[in-house]
Amino acid sequence: ASGVAAYFLMTKGAAIATGLLTSAQWLLNAAMNANPIGLIVAAVAVLVPALIWLGNNWDFVKFKMVDFAKAAQIKMLELDLVIRKKLTAGVVAFAKVV
């Protein structure tokens, strides 16, 4: 019976130690994640593959950017037309009143 009790105490102690070490590891991970150097390394690790992808797919990226610029230009011209019509209608209505 004393062997079982000793085993129980040892496993209980190991469980407590594991819990404490887990907590310590969480705190260390939080400190490492909050470290500016770690953030810079993480940012570089994300940006380098993105820049490589951009370089390898530059024609596609350029096409999409030109396509986006043309679509934005069309929308701005449509907005310009709507504003001009509204302003013209407002000026005409004002002229009729005056």
KELUM-775479 format. One record per residue: residue number from 0; x, y, z of N, C-alpha, C in turn; chain. Coordinates in Angstrom, 2 decimals. Atoms other than C-alpha are relative to their C-alpha. Layout:
<rs>
bavo,npx,npy,npz,capx,capy,capz,cpx,cpy,cpz,drennu
NUM,X,Y,Z,X,Y,Z,X,Y,Z,A
...
</rs>
This chain:
<rs>
bavo,npx,npy,npz,capx,capy,capz,cpx,cpy,cpz,drennu
0,0.82,-1.19,0.00,0.00,0.00,0.00,0.86,1.25,0.00,A
1,-0.86,-1.18,-0.05,2.88,2.36,0.71,0.59,0.32,-1.38,A
2,-0.48,-0.22,1.35,4.16,1.87,-2.85,-1.02,0.75,-0.84,A
3,1.07,-0.68,0.73,0.79,2.96,-4.27,-0.11,1.44,0.46,A
4,0.08,-1.36,-0.54,0.73,5.98,-1.96,1.18,0.83,-0.51,A
5,-1.17,-0.72,0.50,4.26,6.94,-3.01,-0.17,0.34,-1.47,A
6,0.25,-0.23,1.42,3.33,6.55,-6.66,-1.01,1.13,-0.19,A
7,1.03,-1.04,0.07,0.23,8.70,-6.10,0.62,1.36,0.28,A
8,-0.63,-1.28,-0.34,2.30,11.44,-4.44,0.94,0.47,-1.11,A
9,-0.93,-0.38,1.07,4.91,11.35,-7.20,-0.75,0.50,-1.24,A
10,0.75,-0.44,1.18,2.34,11.59,-10.00,-0.71,1.31,0.27,A
11,0.64,-1.27,-0.36,0.50,14.34,-8.15,1.02,1.14,-0.07,A
12,-1.07,-1.00,0.06,3.79,16.24,-7.76,0.40,0.30,-1.44,A
13,-0.34,-0.20,1.41,4.60,15.70,-11.43,-1.08,0.81,-0.70,A
14,1.09,-0.75,0.61,1.17,17.01,-12.41,0.07,1.47,0.40,A
15,-0.11,-1.38,-0.48,1.64,20.12,-10.27,1.18,0.69,-0.69,A
16,-1.18,-0.57,0.65,5.13,20.68,-11.69,-0.28,0.28,-1.48,A
17,0.34,-0.21,1.41,3.80,20.26,-15.24,-0.89,1.23,-0.16,A
18,0.87,-1.18,0.04,1.08,22.83,-14.54,0.79,1.29,0.19,A
19,-0.82,-1.19,-0.23,3.63,25.30,-13.17,0.90,0.29,-1.20,A
20,-0.85,-0.20,1.17,5.98,24.76,-16.10,-0.81,0.48,-1.21,A
21,0.87,-0.45,1.09,3.07,25.19,-18.52,-0.30,1.49,0.15,A
22,0.26,-1.42,-0.26,2.20,28.52,-16.89,1.23,0.84,-0.32,A
23,-1.23,-0.73,0.28,5.82,29.60,-17.06,0.25,0.11,-1.50,A
24,-0.19,-0.03,1.45,5.98,28.67,-20.74,-0.95,0.99,-0.66,A
25,0.96,-0.97,0.54,2.82,30.69,-21.46,0.51,1.42,0.22,A
26,-0.53,-1.34,-0.28,4.39,33.71,-19.76,1.20,0.32,-0.89,A
27,-1.15,-0.21,0.88,7.62,33.25,-21.71,-0.45,0.26,-1.43,A
28,0.53,-0.20,1.36,5.67,32.95,-24.96,-0.59,1.40,-0.15,A
29,0.59,-1.34,0.06,3.75,36.14,-24.16,1.09,1.07,-0.05,A
30,-1.10,-0.96,-0.01,6.98,37.99,-23.38,0.74,0.00,-1.34,A
31,-0.68,0.08,1.29,8.60,36.74,-26.58,-0.84,0.63,-1.11,A
32,0.88,-0.58,1.01,5.58,37.73,-28.65,-0.08,1.51,0.12,A
33,0.07,-1.44,-0.21,5.55,41.21,-27.10,1.33,0.69,-0.30,A
34,-1.32,-0.55,0.25,9.26,41.70,-27.78,0.04,0.63,-1.39,A
35,-0.03,-0.66,1.31,9.74,44.25,-30.60,0.90,-0.73,-1.01,A
36,-0.88,0.73,0.92,12.61,42.23,-32.07,-0.75,-1.20,-0.57,A
37,0.79,1.14,0.47,10.33,39.21,-32.25,-1.05,0.42,-1.01,A
38,1.00,-0.51,0.95,7.67,41.30,-33.97,0.64,0.37,-1.33,A
39,-0.71,-0.36,1.23,10.21,42.61,-36.46,0.37,-1.25,-0.79,A
40,-0.36,1.26,0.67,11.44,39.10,-37.22,-1.25,-0.63,-0.62,A
41,1.24,0.56,0.53,7.83,37.94,-37.64,-0.46,0.78,-1.23,A
42,0.41,-0.83,1.15,7.07,40.87,-39.97,0.87,-0.30,-1.22,A
43,-0.90,0.32,1.11,10.14,40.13,-42.09,-0.32,-1.38,-0.55,A
44,0.33,1.36,0.43,9.19,36.45,-42.17,-1.26,-0.02,-0.85,A
45,1.23,-0.07,0.80,5.80,37.44,-43.59,0.25,0.79,-1.29,A
46,-0.19,-0.87,1.16,7.01,40.18,-45.95,0.90,-0.60,-1.08,A
47,-0.92,0.55,1.00,9.85,38.30,-47.64,-0.72,-0.91,-0.99,A
48,0.72,0.82,1.00,7.62,35.60,-49.18,-0.98,0.82,-0.83,A
49,0.94,-0.84,0.76,5.08,38.27,-50.15,0.74,0.76,-1.10,A
50,-0.78,-0.73,1.02,7.76,40.29,-51.95,0.51,-0.94,-1.09,A
51,-0.42,0.99,1.00,9.06,37.16,-53.66,-1.17,-0.33,-0.92,A
52,1.18,0.29,0.81,5.53,36.36,-54.81,-0.28,1.16,-0.96,A
53,0.22,-1.16,0.86,5.12,39.92,-56.12,0.99,0.03,-1.16,A
54,-1.01,0.01,1.05,8.38,39.66,-58.03,-0.26,-1.08,-1.04,A
55,0.25,1.11,0.92,7.45,36.30,-59.54,-1.28,0.19,-0.81,A
56,1.29,-0.19,0.66,3.95,37.48,-60.51,-0.22,1.46,-0.39,A
57,0.10,-1.43,0.21,4.70,41.08,-61.44,-0.95,0.36,-1.15,A
58,0.89,-0.31,1.12,2.89,41.00,-64.79,-1.47,-0.09,0.42,A
59,1.37,0.16,-0.50,-0.28,39.74,-63.09,-0.36,1.16,0.93,A
60,0.25,-1.10,-0.94,0.03,42.35,-60.32,-0.18,1.31,-0.76,A
61,0.09,-1.23,0.80,0.62,45.13,-62.86,-1.33,0.06,-0.74,A
62,1.27,0.05,0.72,-2.39,44.02,-64.91,-1.16,0.33,0.94,A
63,1.08,-0.25,-0.97,-4.62,44.01,-61.81,0.00,1.45,0.47,A
64,-0.07,-1.40,-0.44,-3.37,47.44,-60.71,-0.52,0.94,-1.09,A
65,0.49,-0.82,1.11,-4.02,48.94,-64.16,-1.51,-0.17,-0.14,A
66,1.43,0.28,0.06,-7.43,47.25,-64.23,-0.75,0.74,1.10,A
67,0.61,-0.71,-1.13,-8.23,48.68,-60.79,-0.01,1.51,-0.26,A
68,-0.08,-1.43,0.27,-7.06,52.16,-61.84,-1.02,0.42,-1.05,A
69,1.00,-0.31,1.04,-9.24,52.08,-64.96,-1.41,-0.04,0.57,A
70,1.33,0.10,-0.61,-12.27,50.94,-62.95,-0.25,1.20,0.92,A
71,0.15,-1.16,-0.88,-11.65,53.70,-60.39,-0.22,1.27,-0.82,A
72,0.18,-1.17,0.87,-11.35,56.26,-63.20,-1.42,0.05,-0.54,A
73,1.38,0.05,0.52,-14.67,55.13,-64.70,-0.99,0.41,1.08,A
74,0.91,-0.34,-1.10,-16.39,55.36,-61.30,0.08,1.49,0.34,A
75,-0.14,-1.43,-0.29,-14.96,58.84,-60.71,-0.66,0.85,-1.08,A
76,0.67,-0.73,1.08,-16.17,59.99,-64.13,-1.52,-0.09,0.13,A
77,1.44,0.15,-0.22,-19.63,58.58,-63.38,-0.46,0.90,1.15,A
78,0.33,-0.86,-1.13,-19.64,60.40,-60.03,0.04,1.47,-0.43,A
79,-0.10,-1.36,0.52,-18.52,63.60,-61.78,-1.24,0.36,-0.80,A
80,1.19,-0.24,0.81,-21.41,63.28,-64.23,-1.23,0.20,0.88,A
81,1.15,-0.12,-0.90,-23.95,62.77,-61.43,0.04,1.35,0.72,A
82,-0.12,-1.28,-0.71,-22.62,65.78,-59.51,-0.30,1.16,-0.94,A
83,0.26,-1.08,0.96,-22.66,67.98,-62.62,-1.49,0.12,-0.31,A
84,1.45,-0.02,0.27,-26.27,66.97,-63.38,-0.76,0.61,1.17,A
85,0.69,-0.53,-1.19,-27.37,67.71,-59.81,0.25,1.50,0.14,A
86,-0.31,-1.42,-0.10,-25.56,71.05,-59.76,-0.71,0.80,-1.08,A
87,0.69,-0.68,1.09,-26.98,72.01,-63.15,-1.48,0.12,0.30,A
88,1.42,-0.04,-0.35,-30.49,71.09,-62.01,-0.25,1.01,1.11,A
89,0.14,-0.97,-1.09,-29.97,73.13,-58.85,0.11,1.43,-0.48,A
90,-0.18,-1.35,0.54,-28.73,76.17,-60.77,-1.22,0.40,-0.83,A
91,1.18,-0.28,0.82,-31.65,75.92,-63.24,-1.19,0.29,0.90,A
92,1.12,-0.22,-0.92,-34.16,75.64,-60.38,0.15,1.34,0.71,A
93,-0.24,-1.28,-0.67,-32.55,78.59,-58.61,-0.26,1.16,-0.96,A
94,0.20,-1.06,0.99,-32.62,80.65,-61.82,-1.49,0.23,-0.25,A
95,1.44,-0.15,0.20,-36.35,79.97,-62.21,-0.64,0.77,1.15,A
96,0.55,-0.69,-1.17,-36.99,81.24,-58.70,0.38,1.46,-0.01,A
97,-0.50,-1.37,-0.01,-34.92,84.37,-59.15,-0.47,0.70,-1.19,A
</rs>
